[in-house]
Amino acid sequence: MQIIKNSDIAKEVKKLLIEANFNLPADIVDAIKKFRVKETNPTARKVLDYILENEEIARRERLPLCQDCGTAYINLTIGSGVCTEDMANLNSCLNQEVAEVYEKCYLRKSIVSDPLFDRKNTFNNTPAVIDICFAPGTGIFIEINLKGGGSENCSYLFTLNPSSGEEEILEKVVNVVKENVTKCCPPGVVGIGIGSTSSEVTKLARKAVFRNLNVRSSDTRYRRLEDKILKEINSSGIGPQGLGGKTTALSCNIEYAPCHMATLPLAVFLGCHSVRRASSNIFSG
């Protein structure tokens, strides 16, 4: 039995929170560069150049990639044969780390304590959204995702008729993008969840938004649908920052799961060009 201390998990979470805020993932940078080569619109090329310049400055000067430092999502996947030192206090320990990082690194704190009646800032960007699951393997896989308010507002859930086909899904997704993408600093990533339940399909869409762009769907049918939707979106002419061009989205990612025979849940999450994520595995000493 591996025993991993809360303090070791917290230490790794701290490192990943800092990395996610200051360093744009390599696959995102590579995608922007590739689309920059293909762009024919001068304004679009200039916007993509600015995005790449912003990435370089943030990494070099250790400045936030975006002024909206986002909601902190912490995902832990605990391997078989792994035991945490104090599971009951793990959430509290992780939130303490979030509070410390956002304070010491001068990151904007955006979480309010009550959604409706008492919208007062918690002044430490907590609570984080913490998900814990278990899977085969060794150690603990930790993933940090940061999502700003602009892209979070571009999140939609549909409960489709189970007889709906891929063309209806394509239409729904493309319409969501056309109506909302300029609110979340395109070019971005379109995350799509299909199946499961109405409560779980949104998690699939979030997982899709933060999936590495080099990882395509393992199912050929869904991979073709990803490519088809991306092509349709980039044919819209909306372009970077909505100023025209071929680069409205960098990728379209689909995650799917089994569902009840009477249902077909669909969730669409839009992510901005600053897709902030970081991950690592930790093992017991």
Secondary structure, DSSP 8 states (H G I E B T S, - for coil): -EEE-HHHHHHHHHHHHHHHHH---HHHHHHHHHHHHH---HHHHHHHHHHHHHHHHHHHHT--SSS---EEEEEEEEETTEEES-GGGHHHHHHHHHHHHHHHTT-----BS-SSS---B-SS----EEEEEEESSSSEEEEEEEE-HHHHTSEEEEEE-TT--HHHHHHHHHHHHHHHGGGG-SSEEEEEEEEE-TTTHHHHHHHHHTS-TT---SSHHHHHHHHHHHHHHHTS---GGGSSSS-SEEEEEEEEEEE-TT-EEEEEEEE-S--EEEEEEE---
